[in-house]
Amino acid sequence: MVEPPALDRWDATAAASVAVLLVVAYVLIPDPTIQYGTWLLVFCIWMAWFVFFGAKWLYGP
């Protein structure tokens, strides 16, 4: 079985951007519309990360 690749700066950037978005949506601007838009952005970031990580895992660095 192929081992998953090590996490790098792009993985940390995706996680940090999600964390910042959630802090903005729930602490700084607690509005339902902002929270909905934030979750859409979180989903887009997650999908981009998922494809990036999967490609890195399948095809190497």
Secondary structure, 3 states (H helix, E strand, C coil): CCCCCCCCHHHHHHHHHHHHHHHHHHHHCCCHHHHHHHHHHHHHHHHHHHHHHHHHHHHCC
